[in-house]
C-alpha cells in the first residue's frame, strides 16, 4: 500500500488480503481487464464504426432526469479522479516504474507451488482439483450434505493445553449453514466436500449460506457486536444479465439480488453502537436514489463520506476513459455510521470525503480489501474487547473478520496460494 497526497489517494496491491505466515496469494490468472478492453481500445471512435456496424443517422437525444443527475454526480467526482491519476503517474515516475505492481514492489513472477505431503491427509489430492462451484453445490446440499474437515491441528491450542501433536479433531462440520471458526493465530488448512483443499486465515470465521437461508448463526453469536461491516451486494446489473445463460455473453454463475430484498438485511441488529458500515455501490443513479431515500433509513445509518475505487491497468491508465458513456472506470463506497451514536469523538481519525483508492482490478466484481483503511475510523473498542468485523456477500476471507456469503470460500482454495504448510 502506498499513501499519496496526504492520504487523499491510496494505491493498493489488489492481491494482498491478509498477512500469511507460510503462504502467498497467487497472481490472477484470468484477464480482469477483458470486459473493458474493447471500449478502451476504441476510445475516441464512433461505437458503431469501431464494432464494424454501418453508421446510421441518429436523432438528437435528450437525456432524462436520472441521466442528468448521474452526469452531475460524475462531474463532482471527476476532479478527484483526475488528481488521483496525476499523483499516481508522478509517484510511478519517481519510482522509475512503468507498472503499478512494480512500483509497489510486488512480485509478479509465476510461483511454483510447494507442498509438504507430511502435513496432509493421505487422501489429499495432488495436484489440487479445479475450483469448486459453491452455488451449484448449494442446490444439492440437502441431498448430499457436504462436509468441512480440518486437516491441520490448531497449533496454538495444542501449545496452550500441552496436548500431544496429532490431537486433531476428526469431527466433520456441515459446510453450509454452520458458523465455522479458525481461532488460531495461524492460517489452517481444511478439506471441503471430501476433496477440495482450502486455506483459512488466522482468527477468522465464515458462514456459507445464501440470502434465503439467512444469517441466523452469525446473528446468534454476534448480535450488536460488530464495530465494522463491509457490504458488497450483488446489485442488479444489465451487463451481468447479458452474461446469464441464454444471454449475449457466456454464462455466468454471478447471482444478482433484487435491490428491495436488501431492506430485510438485519444490519441494524448486527451493528454495535457507532458501527462503521461501508457499502459498495454501482454508478446507477436509480440505485443511488434507492439507497439514499430508503435503504440507509431502513438500516438506521447516517452517510458521512464517499470514497471511490479507481480501476487502473498495470500501466497506470484507467481501464476506460473517465468520461466514457458506459462502464465508468470507478465504483463508489459509501461510508456510514449508525444513527444511534455520535462517534466523531471516539474514532482515532475522522473519515475523509472523496478519498480515491487505486488498484488493478482482479476477477469480476472482486473488490480490493479495505479493512486496514477502515480500522482507523472505527470507534475504539472497550478495554479487553475484541474488534469484531463482518463482511457481507463475501467471496474470500480475512484475518480478524467474519465472512458471510454464498461463495465465501471461492478464493480460499489452495490453488489460489503458494507456499509450504510446514
Secondary structure as the mmCIF struct_conf table of DSSP 4:
data_model
#
loop_
_struct_conf.conf_type_id
_struct_conf.id
_struct_conf.beg_label_comp_id
_struct_conf.beg_label_asym_id
_struct_conf.beg_label_seq_id
_struct_conf.end_label_comp_id
_struct_conf.end_label_asym_id
_struct_conf.end_label_seq_id
STRN STRN1 UNK A 2 UNK A 4
HELX_RH_3T_P HELX_RH_3T_P1 UNK A 5 UNK A 7
TURN_TY1_P TURN_TY1_P1 UNK A 8 UNK A 8
STRN STRN2 UNK A 9 UNK A 11
TURN_TY1_P TURN_TY1_P2 UNK A 14 UNK A 15
BEND BEND1 UNK A 18 UNK A 18
BEND BEND2 UNK A 21 UNK A 22
STRN STRN3 UNK A 23 UNK A 25
HELX_LH_PP_P HELX_LH_PP_P1 UNK A 26 UNK A 28
BEND BEND3 UNK A 30 UNK A 30
TURN_TY1_P TURN_TY1_P3 UNK A 32 UNK A 33
HELX_RH_AL_P HELX_RH_AL_P1 UNK A 34 UNK A 41
TURN_TY1_P TURN_TY1_P4 UNK A 42 UNK A 44
BEND BEND4 UNK A 45 UNK A 45
HELX_RH_AL_P HELX_RH_AL_P2 UNK A 47 UNK A 50
TURN_TY1_P TURN_TY1_P5 UNK A 51 UNK A 52
HELX_LH_PP_P HELX_LH_PP_P2 UNK A 53 UNK A 55
HELX_LH_PP_P HELX_LH_PP_P3 UNK A 59 UNK A 61
HELX_RH_AL_P HELX_RH_AL_P3 UNK A 65 UNK A 94
TURN_TY1_P TURN_TY1_P6 UNK A 95 UNK A 96
BEND BEND5 UNK A 98 UNK A 99
HELX_RH_AL_P HELX_RH_AL_P4 UNK A 100 UNK A 103
TURN_TY1_P TURN_TY1_P7 UNK A 104 UNK A 105
BEND BEND6 UNK A 109 UNK A 109
HELX_LH_PP_P HELX_LH_PP_P4 UNK A 110 UNK A 111
HELX_RH_3T_P HELX_RH_3T_P2 UNK A 117 UNK A 119
BEND BEND7 UNK A 120 UNK A 120
TURN_TY1_P TURN_TY1_P8 UNK A 122 UNK A 123
BEND BEND8 UNK A 126 UNK A 127
HELX_LH_PP_P HELX_LH_PP_P5 UNK A 128 UNK A 132
HELX_RH_AL_P HELX_RH_AL_P5 UNK A 134 UNK A 138
TURN_TY1_P TURN_TY1_P9 UNK A 139 UNK A 140
HELX_RH_AL_P HELX_RH_AL_P6 UNK A 141 UNK A 144
STRN STRN4 UNK A 147 UNK A 150
BEND BEND9 UNK A 152 UNK A 152
HELX_RH_AL_P HELX_RH_AL_P7 UNK A 155 UNK A 161
TURN_TY1_P TURN_TY1_P10 UNK A 162 UNK A 162
HELX_LH_PP_P HELX_LH_PP_P6 UNK A 163 UNK A 164
TURN_TY1_P TURN_TY1_P11 UNK A 165 UNK A 166
STRN STRN5 UNK A 173 UNK A 174
BEND BEND10 UNK A 175 UNK A 177
STRN STRN6 UNK A 180 UNK A 182
BEND BEND11 UNK A 184 UNK A 186
STRN STRN7 UNK A 188 UNK A 192
TURN_TY1_P TURN_TY1_P12 UNK A 193 UNK A 195
STRN STRN8 UNK A 196 UNK A 200
TURN_TY1_P TURN_TY1_P13 UNK A 202 UNK A 203
STRN STRN9 UNK A 204 UNK A 208
TURN_TY1_P TURN_TY1_P14 UNK A 211 UNK A 213
BEND BEND12 UNK A 215 UNK A 215
HELX_RH_AL_P HELX_RH_AL_P8 UNK A 216 UNK A 222
TURN_TY1_P TURN_TY1_P15 UNK A 223 UNK A 225
STRN STRN10 UNK A 226 UNK A 231
HELX_RH_AL_P HELX_RH_AL_P9 UNK A 238 UNK A 243
BEND BEND13 UNK A 244 UNK A 244
TURN_TY1_P TURN_TY1_P16 UNK A 245 UNK A 246
BEND BEND14 UNK A 247 UNK A 249
HELX_RH_3T_P HELX_RH_3T_P3 UNK A 259 UNK A 264
HELX_RH_AL_P HELX_RH_AL_P10 UNK A 267 UNK A 270
STRN STRN11 UNK A 271 UNK A 281
BEND BEND15 UNK A 283 UNK A 283
HELX_RH_AL_P HELX_RH_AL_P11 UNK A 285 UNK A 290
HELX_RH_PI_P HELX_RH_PI_P1 UNK A 291 UNK A 295
HELX_RH_AL_P HELX_RH_AL_P12 UNK A 296 UNK A 298
TURN_TY1_P TURN_TY1_P17 UNK A 299 UNK A 300
STRN STRN12 UNK A 301 UNK A 311
STRN STRN13 UNK A 312 UNK A 312
TURN_TY1_P TURN_TY1_P18 UNK A 314 UNK A 315
BEND BEND16 UNK A 316 UNK A 317
STRN STRN14 UNK A 318 UNK A 318
BEND BEND17 UNK A 319 UNK A 320
TURN_TY1_P TURN_TY1_P19 UNK A 322 UNK A 323
BEND BEND18 UNK A 325 UNK A 327
BEND BEND19 UNK A 329 UNK A 329
STRN STRN15 UNK A 330 UNK A 338
TURN_TY1_P TURN_TY1_P20 UNK A 339 UNK A 340
TURN_TY1_P TURN_TY1_P21 UNK A 344 UNK A 346
STRN STRN16 UNK A 347 UNK A 347
BEND BEND20 UNK A 348 UNK A 349
HELX_LH_PP_P HELX_LH_PP_P7 UNK A 350 UNK A 352
BEND BEND21 UNK A 353 UNK A 354
STRN STRN17 UNK A 356 UNK A 359
BEND BEND22 UNK A 363 UNK A 363
TURN_TY1_P TURN_TY1_P22 UNK A 364 UNK A 365
HELX_LH_PP_P HELX_LH_PP_P8 UNK A 366 UNK A 369
HELX_RH_AL_P HELX_RH_AL_P13 UNK A 371 UNK A 375
TURN_TY1_P TURN_TY1_P23 UNK A 376 UNK A 377
BEND BEND23 UNK A 378 UNK A 378
STRN STRN18 UNK A 379 UNK A 379
HELX_LH_PP_P HELX_LH_PP_P9 UNK A 380 UNK A 382
TURN_TY1_P TURN_TY1_P24 UNK A 383 UNK A 384
STRN STRN19 UNK A 389 UNK A 392
TURN_TY1_P TURN_TY1_P25 UNK A 393 UNK A 393
BEND BEND24 UNK A 395 UNK A 396
TURN_TY1_P TURN_TY1_P26 UNK A 399 UNK A 400
STRN STRN20 UNK A 401 UNK A 405
TURN_TY1_P TURN_TY1_P27 UNK A 406 UNK A 411
STRN STRN21 UNK A 413 UNK A 413
HELX_RH_3T_P HELX_RH_3T_P4 UNK A 414 UNK A 416
STRN STRN22 UNK A 417 UNK A 419
#
